[in-house]
Amino acid sequence: MSDFEGYSKEILESAKAFLEKAKGFDESNVFARQAHLRSAIMQGFCFLEAHLNYICDHFSESETLDLLERGLLGERDVRLIDGEFCLSKIRKMYSIEDRISFLLRKFSGLKYSGTNFAWKGPLSDAIKIRNSLTHPRERLVLQINDVEMALQAVLDATNGLYTAVFKRPLPYAKLGLMSQRPFD
């Protein structure tokens, strides 16, 4: 297992451990429960983005992809420089769903719409929860089942990406949401 693989698995294990710890707090300890549930969501998305970046970086310099595709994967802007289109050093951010959509279409030929991917709807819901935490406009009180759904969607999406791109599942996806390294 590479350093990256070990690190990303550790991030996922952190998310699962935060969820398990949150389940241990009773309803009267709202602060601790919410803190652990928020941490689980954020760690879960760190895991997804780590793998999304890993896959994108893997192909971002590939000559088999056109300039726009390499720009999307490397999150770099395409600019006209001295009369020639080039990847610039300027960052151009794309949404998680745009990058996933591109990877799935490019490597599996399937559109990221309709019913091709059972985890698409739950992942969209999970992204909304994550966005509500990252860019709060009102108080969000998380429920354990919200976080379980979000983490399962993140795990399923990552597994779906590995299956589409590398033609093999994410090795530890089958472990589900049970933490292998719970907090003491």
SULLIN-V279814 format. One record per pair of residues at least 24 apart in sequence whose C-alpha atoms are under 8 Angstrom apart, sorted by the first residue. I is the first residue (numbers start at 1). J is the second residue. D is the distance in Angstrom with one decimal. If there is no record, write none. Layout:
i | j | d
I | J | D
I | J | D
This chain:
i | j | d
8 | 47 | 5.7
8 | 50 | 6.6
8 | 51 | 7.5
9 | 47 | 7.6
11 | 43 | 6.0
11 | 44 | 7.2
11 | 46 | 7.1
11 | 47 | 5.8
12 | 43 | 6.7
12 | 44 | 5.9
12 | 47 | 5.7
13 | 179 | 5.7
13 | 180 | 6.7
13 | 181 | 6.4
13 | 182 | 7.9
14 | 40 | 7.2
14 | 43 | 6.7
14 | 179 | 7.9
14 | 181 | 7.8
15 | 39 | 6.9
15 | 40 | 4.1
15 | 41 | 6.8
15 | 42 | 7.6
15 | 43 | 4.9
15 | 44 | 5.4
15 | 151 | 7.8
16 | 40 | 6.5
16 | 151 | 7.9
16 | 177 | 5.9
16 | 178 | 6.5
16 | 179 | 5.1
16 | 182 | 7.9
17 | 179 | 5.5
17 | 181 | 6.8
17 | 182 | 4.9
17 | 183 | 6.1
18 | 183 | 7.8
19 | 144 | 7.5
19 | 147 | 7.3
19 | 148 | 7.6
20 | 178 | 8.0
20 | 179 | 7.5
20 | 182 | 7.4
21 | 182 | 7.8
21 | 183 | 7.0
22 | 144 | 7.8
23 | 144 | 7.1
34 | 141 | 7.0
34 | 142 | 6.5
37 | 142 | 6.8
37 | 143 | 7.9
37 | 144 | 7.2
37 | 147 | 6.6
38 | 133 | 7.5
38 | 142 | 7.6
40 | 147 | 7.2
40 | 151 | 7.9
41 | 130 | 6.6
41 | 147 | 6.3
41 | 150 | 7.0
41 | 151 | 6.9
42 | 130 | 6.9
44 | 150 | 8.0
44 | 151 | 5.9
44 | 154 | 6.6
45 | 130 | 7.8
45 | 154 | 7.0
48 | 154 | 6.0
48 | 155 | 7.5
48 | 157 | 7.9
48 | 158 | 6.2
49 | 96 | 7.6
51 | 158 | 7.0
52 | 99 | 7.8
52 | 100 | 7.6
52 | 158 | 7.7
72 | 99 | 7.3
73 | 99 | 7.1
100 | 161 | 7.4
103 | 161 | 7.4
103 | 164 | 8.0
103 | 165 | 7.1
104 | 161 | 6.8
104 | 164 | 6.1
104 | 165 | 7.2
107 | 164 | 5.9
107 | 165 | 5.3
108 | 164 | 5.3
108 | 165 | 7.0
117 | 160 | 7.9
119 | 153 | 5.7
119 | 156 | 6.2
119 | 157 | 6.2
120 | 153 | 7.8
120 | 157 | 7.5
122 | 149 | 6.9
122 | 150 | 6.8
122 | 153 | 5.6
123 | 150 | 6.6
123 | 153 | 5.0
123 | 154 | 6.4
123 | 157 | 7.2
125 | 150 | 7.4
126 | 150 | 4.6
126 | 151 | 7.9
126 | 153 | 7.1
126 | 154 | 7.9
148 | 177 | 7.6
151 | 177 | 7.4
152 | 176 | 7.2
152 | 177 | 6.9
